[in-house]
Structure formats: C-alpha cells, structure tokens
Amino acid sequence: MAALDVNTYSMKEFQFALKPEAAIGTKLSTSMQLLQLTGDVTIAKEVIQDTTQRGGVGRTSKVADVHTTDKGGVRTTLTVPIIMDTTVDKMLHEAVMWSPVSTSPASYDVAYNYAPTAQGHGTAPDNTNDFFTCALISPITAASRFFVGCVVEAMTVSMEAGADGGRRAATLTIVTAYYEADAAAAPTGMSVFGASYRYLYDYTTKKSVGGDDIVTNKIEYTISNPVSFVGFQGANGDPELVQRAVNGGRIEVSLMIGVKLDSNTTEHWENHRDGDGFAVEISDNATWASSTFGIKAAFCKLNGEVTPGDTEGGAFQDLPFMCLASTIGDVIQIVP
C-alpha cells in the first residue's frame, strides 16, 4: 500500500497535445503540437459494465457478477476548449472537414456533393490531418493519457466583440474507438502553441447578409461531421474502418451572426417566417478570391427566432443560419 501523497495539483497544470498520424491508429509520442487550453479537457468513455445478478448463494450481487470492459470499439469522446491560434487553425479545419485546402482563396470547403470515402486501420490517411494521436498530459509522472486514431467530429469557432477583445476561440469534439492503453510518460519534444491570433475586427472589408451591408458584434460557426467506427481487428477489437457523415446522415454546418438592428436587418424575422434564402460573405477583401480571412456560404436559411436585444452598442439581434447545399458550389468555405 502506498504512503500518503501530500502533493496537490491544479487542473491548469494539465496540457493537451496532438499530432497527425501517418498510419491510422499508430501511437505517436514525440514532437506533438500543444493546444492553448481555455478550460478543462473532459473525457467521456462508454465503458461497458454489466451488473446483472447471476446465480449464487444468497440474495445479493457478487463481485464476480460484474463485468467491465472498454475493449471492442468502445467510443471515447474528448471535449477540448482552446484559443484558436494561427499555428493550428488550418490543421483543425482540415481535420473536421476531411478536405484539403483549396485555392483562390486558400479556403477549406464543404462541397455540395460531400461524400468522403471510409479509411482503414493502418493505412495512410487521405489528408494529412484526418487522424491524430492525442495526449492529455498530466503533471504527475507517468500518468499521461494517450488516445490514438482520433478524429475531430465537431468544432465550434466563436468571436465576440465583448469577449477577450474579439479573439477567436474554439471548442473541439474529438472521438476515437481505439482502446486506450495504460497511463504513460508525457510526450517529448512538444511544440508550443502559437502566439498569433485572429480577431473579429480582422473581417475588415466585406460583411454582407443577403447582399445587404451589416455591422456585426459576433460570429460563431459549428461544423458537425459524424464519425462512424466500423468492424473490429486486433487483440482489443479496434475498428477496421472509419467513416464520416453516415451516422446521422450528413455533415451539418451552422452559422450565427450578431447584427446591428437597422433598416438592412429589421426584416429578418419576416425572412425566417417566409423561409427566404441568403448568401453570407464576411471577409477581409471585397473580392472573395483574394481573401486571407473569411467565411462564405451561398445557400443559408434562418432556422431560429430573430429577436433584438440591447447591447453596449445599441440594439443587436442574432441571426441563426443553417448552411445548406445546392446543385453546385459549397455548403461553406472558410479561410481561417
């Protein structure tokens, strides 16, 4: 039995790092990229535990009755709140979309006919940032946790004038169905997180909803791209295949924009009622192809109530959009 440990730790001592895998499901532990956490990383494991009472002496449940395992493709979900610095923003957008960077501009796009193929255990990913080894790094020696075959299933990115000077933050939802090995030593040779950031005010030139100029105080978008783990292989029943946008049926993109209430925006409650469509473009350049920071979604519809409220800058209202596909183009394009 171990003696009393008098050390006490803060959750701020924990770190989180990741690194793209060259072979899906293969653990990495060197030269990982640290993320700048803004809160605690939470881990939800779908541990299987059967507590059914079996046959035995007496009318009680026995220790031997309880069966516990997290093998066999059991899902783990990590929620990771971060500051989105420019060192990792491109990597994470590619990760949640499974789409490489485009040109003119250098955007990450969800095409109207988005339908990525499944990817198999042990193979090279289709894109550099499709799969990661993630590490929750403990201040306690040899107590760090490693997760392999991780996929970014969802990402919410937000910028708000009244929060941290409009600096861009994000919350990542990362999932895996690979078995988590026992705690181990922290990774070595980690890269520090970036010190360059994007702000709401970096959208300097084009701010348009439905062709109307707007004044905005917040922007938030969420990309949710369901991950399915299929089959099993190896001693721990790890998945054979990983697929996107099948469980749940589709990739979903939502966009929320806070706008000043004025003659260009006062009719949006009617637009919601009437099911009108909108093109949204927010950028640092009047010409989309020349943008170095921007969001473009050509086929949007309001999917929530539009109600104005007072802010320090006067009356503003939030416009909640769902970004949709048409027969051409993209659901959304993001230049991060």
N, C-alpha and C positions, 0 to 999 in steps of 0.2 A: 504494500500500500504506500502510495506516495505521500510525502510530508506536505504540510500546508504550503501552498504557493502564495506569497504575500504580494506579488505583482498585481497591479490593476491597470487596465488598458482603456483607451478611448477608441470609439469607433472611427474617429478621424485618423487613427494610425493605420487603418486598413487601406490598401491600394487595389486598383483593378487594372489589369493589362491584357492585351490580346495581340495575336499575330496570325496573319493569313496562313492557312495550311497548304502546302504544295501537294500533299496526298491526303485525301479526305479521311478524317478520323485518326490521324497520326499526331501524337502529342508533341508539342514544342515547349521549350523552357528556357530559351536564350533569345536575347535581342528582341524582347517583346515591347510593344508600344503602350505606355501608360496613358490612361484617360484621366481628365481632371474631374474628379467626383464633386458633386454638389450636395450629396446626401449619402445615406447608407445603401449599399447594394443588398437587395433581398433575393433570396433563393427559395423557390418552391419546388419540392421534389415529390413526384407522385409515387411515393414508396407504397408498395403493396403490403398490406398487413391483414391476414385472415385470423380473426379471433373467435371463430366458431368453436363452441364446446364440443369435444369429441367424447367417445366412450371412455369411462374410467371410474374409479372408486369415488363415491361421494358425489354431491350435487354442486360441484364447483368447477370453474375453468382451471385447467392445469397449465403450467409453464410450457409443457410440451405441445399444447393445443395451438399456441400462437406461432404463425408462420410469417416471417418478414423478409422481403427482398426488394431490391431496386434493379435487378437484372432483367433482361428480356425486353429491351427497348423502352423502358420506362422514361417518361419525359421529365426534363428539368427545365424550369423557367427562371431566368435571371432578369431582374429589373435594375437598370443601371442609369442613374441620373447624372448628367455631365454638363460641363461647359463645352459647347461645340467649337473648338478651335480649328484654325485652318490647316493644322497638321493632319487632322483625322476626318475632316468633313467630306472630302471626296471619297475616301475609303468607305465611310459608313453609308453614304448614299448609294454607292455601287453595291454594298453588302445587302441592303434591304430590298433593292430592286432586282438584283442579279442581272444588271445591264451595264455594259461598259460605257465610258464617256463618249459623247457624240462630238461633232464639230459644227462650228458656225451656228451657235456658240458651243462652248465646251460644257454641254448640259448632260444631265442624267435623266433619261426619259422612260416613261411607261407608255409603250406603243399601244395603239388602239387594238391590235391583234396579239397582245401579250400572251404568250403561252410557252414558258420555258420548259425545257426537257428535264427529266429526272437525272440525278447524278449519283454515281455508285461509290460505295466504300472503297477506299484505297486508290481511287483514280485521281488524276489531276483535275482540279475544278475548271469549269468552263470559263470563269472570270477570276482574276487574281484574288478578289475579296469576297468570294462566295462562302467560304468556310473558315472558321477560326479555332485556335486553341485559346481559351480564356483562363485567366488566373485571378482568383481573389486572394490577395497577398496579405498574410497575417503578420502582425508584429511579434507573434510567438514563433520561436524557432521550429522549423519543420512542420508547420501547421497550415501551410497554404493549400488552397484547393484548386485543382485543375479540371477544366471541362473541355473535352475535345469534340470535334465535329459540330461546332456551334454555328448557328445561323441567326442572323438578325431578322426576326419575324416582324417587328414593328418599330417605328421610330416617330416620335413626336418632336417637332422642332418649333421653338417659340421665341419671339422677340416682342417686347412690350416697352413702350416709351418710359413707363414709370417703374420698371424693374431692371436694376443693375445697368442703368443708362441705355437700355435697349439692347444689351449684349445677348447674343444668340446662345440659347441653352437647348438641351435635348434630353429626352428620356428614351432609352433603348430597351426593347424587349428581346432577349436573346434566348434561344431554345436549343436543346440537344436531347437526343435519346440514347446517347452513348453512356455506358456505365462509368460512374465516377470512381476512380481509384482512391486509395487511402491518401491522407494528407501527406505533403512532401515539402521539401525545401523550396524557398522562394526562387523565382526565375532569376537569371543572371544577365547582366549587360542590358538593362532596360533603357529605352529611350524616354526622356522626359516629355511631358505633354507640351503642346505648343504655347507660344506667348503672343500669337497674332489672332485677332478675333474679328468677327463680323457684327455689325450693329444695325438696328432698324434704320438708322439715318443713312446707311450706305446705299439704300434704294434711293438714289439721288435724282433720277430724271423722269422715268415713266411710272406712273401709278394710275392704272385705269381699270374700271369695272364696267363692262358693257359699253366701252367707248367713252365713258364719262370720266373726267379727271376727279380724283378723290384726295382727301387728306386723311392719312391713316395714323393710328396710335398703337396698333398691334397687328401682328401677323403670326399665325400658327398653322402648321400643316402636319397631318399624320398620314403616313404610308403604312398600311397593314397588309402583309403579304403572307398568308397562312402557310405553314410548313407541315408537311406530312412525312413521317418516317415509316418506311415500308420494309417488310421482310425481317430476317434475322440471320446472323452469321457469327462465328467465333464463340469462345467459351462463355461470354457474358450475354449472348443474344443481342449484340449490337446491330443496328439497322444495315440492310443491304443497299437500300436506295433512299434518296431524299428528294422530295418533290415540292414545288411551290404552287400556290393558288389553286389547289384541288380541294383540300379540306376546307369547306366554306364556300368554294365555288369560284372565287375571284380575288384578285388584288383590289383593295379599296383605297382611295385617296380622298381625304377631306381637307378643306382649306377654310380657315376663319380669318376674316379681315375686319378690324375695327375701323370705322369710317366716321368722319365728322358729319353730323346731320345738317344738310343744306339742300339747295334746290336740285343737286345732282343725285342725292341719296334718299330723299324723303319718300320716294315712291316704292322703296324696296319691299315694304310689307305687301303691297299690291302684286309686285313681281313674284313673291313667294306664293301668294294665293293663286295666281294665274299660271304658275309653272313655267315662267319665262326662262329662257336660256341666256347665259352670259359668257363672254370671253374676258378672262382676267389676265392682265400683264403688269407685273411690278418688276422694275429693273433699274440698273444704273446707266442705261443707254436707251435713247429713243429708238434705235434700231436693234431689234432683238438679236440678230446675228452677231452683233458687236458687244453683247452683254458680257460682263465679267461677274455679275451677281444678280440673279433674277429668278422669277417664277412666272411661268406661262401655262395657262390652262384654258383651252379654247372652248370647252363644252361643259359649262358648270350650271348647276341649278341650286337654288336656295332650298335647304331642307330643314329649316327651323324657323321659329318666330323671330321677327326683326323688331326689336323694341329699343327705343332710345333711352339713354340714362345720362345723368350728369357726371362729368369728369372734371379734372382741374382745367382742362382746355375747353370746357363747354359741353354741349350735348353731343354724344357719340353713340353709335349703335354697332353691334357686332353682326357681320354677315356670314352665316354658316353655309358654306358651299359643299356639295359633293361634286367631285370632278369625274366626268364621265367620258366614255369613248364614243366615237362616231365611226364612220366607214373609212376614214383616213386620219392621219395625224396622230397625236399623242393624247393620253389622258392628262398627263402633266409633264412639263420639262422644268428642271431645276438646275440652275448654275450656282453651285454652292460657294 
